[in-house]
């Protein structure tokens, strides 16, 4: 950002700076701990029934949509309604995803003044919506600094569960619609296979391609010398592709070691189990609700953001009758 833009949008840059993903060490651990408890394995399991209800409602929305576009109705519909439920905001998925896309556009190209202005407006709208959210109860709000930190934390949780999860869901649907062997595996639903398919999509087509990092201290890696202050672009993708001819898929735990989509170590994404649950649930319910679904002509339209990889549209031909 230019210095002028930084001055003009200081509240925006401070809002993003307070996201705990931008902290490390003891500060990061302290800020992450209460959120991590909320996104425990037991909490995620408790959401399974609600996620199924949301997915089924969104699939009915797809059936009723004249364009049969799975991105706004299913990918964005499911991720938006799930996160709205968790964070406790009433906005429709279309509004939530407008917020998310605006912020991701700004993060990807901060030098653009129009992106900064749009992101500033979104920040104000998110702050207003979160002010009435019951999810913030129990989090520090005694002082102005407490309120700013708590609002930033929950805005980060909301943002993190929208764009990347919608991208994952869209890419999972595209994968099975583009390969009947994969479709049949999802329909058969042998233990662990749907989850392994989700993991392979994460590995092959991650919602976020890469992250930029600055080398903290000089060291050597794989024969290359990295100097303190160097800028490094870290790929989050893995190297393998899903092989539909394999009799058995690698377990999720093994596949998950092949990519860095959800981060690593202290910064591992607290919402990773929820994103995986949403994608797997969509696949299972989709093939049952639309057993004869297929890609329409000119079905696929990818979004323009080079950092965040996701579909803008996925047009389908669907039948109206669910499987018995």
C-alpha positions, 0 to 999 in steps of 0.5 A: 500500500502507498503511505497515503493509502495506509494513512487513510485506511489505518483502521483497516490495516489495524483490523487485519493486523489484529487477526491472530494468524499474524502473531507468533509465540506466546501471543499467538498461543494465548489468542488461539486457545479459546477459539481452538477449544470452540472448534474441537473435534467433539464440537465439529462432530456435534455439527454433523446433523446441522451441516446435513440439514444445511446441505440438503436445503442448498441442494433443493436450492440448486434444483430450483435454480433455473441456471443450476449453478452449483457455486452460489447455491451449494458451494457458497450456500453451504459454507455461508450458512454454516459459518453464519450459524457458528458465528451468529450473524443473520446475513445471507450467504451472498452477503457473507461471500461478498465480504469475503471476496472483497477482503481476499481481493484486498489481501491479494492486491493491497496496492490497489486503492479501490480494493482498500476502499471496498475492504474498508467498507466491508470491515465496517459492515462486519464489525456492525454485524458481529457487535450483536453476535452471541458468539462473542459472549465470553470473549474479552470486551471490557476495553476498546482494545479488548473489543477490537481484538475480539471483533477482529478474531471473529471476523477472521474466523468468519472470513476463514470459513467462507471463501476457501471452503466454498472453493473446496466444495466447488472443486470437489463437485467438479472432480466427481462430475468430471470423472464417473469413476470418482462419482461411483466411488462417492456413491459406493461410500466405502469407509474413508473413501469420500474423505480421501477424495476431499483430501486429494482435491486439497492436494491437487487444487488447493483453495489457496495456492501459496503464501509469502513469507520472510526468512527470519534467519539465514539457513540452508535448505535443500542445497539452497542458501536462504538469507535473512530478509529474503522473500519466499513464496511457499507452495501449499499444494501437494504433488500427487493426483487422485488415481481412480484406478487404485483399489484402495485410497491412501488413508486421510492421515497419510494424504494430509501429510502431502500438502500444507493447505491448512498450515502447519504446527502452531498455525494449523487451521482450527477450522480444518475439520469443519471444512473437511466435514462440509465438503464430504457431506456435500459430496455424499448428499449431492450424488444421492440427490442428483444421481444423473447430474452432469456438467452443462455446456461451458460449465466451468468459470474460474474466478480471477483471483490468482491467489485464491483458487475457486470457481465463479460458476459451475453450471449443471444439468440435474434431474429433479428426482432424488434417489429412492 
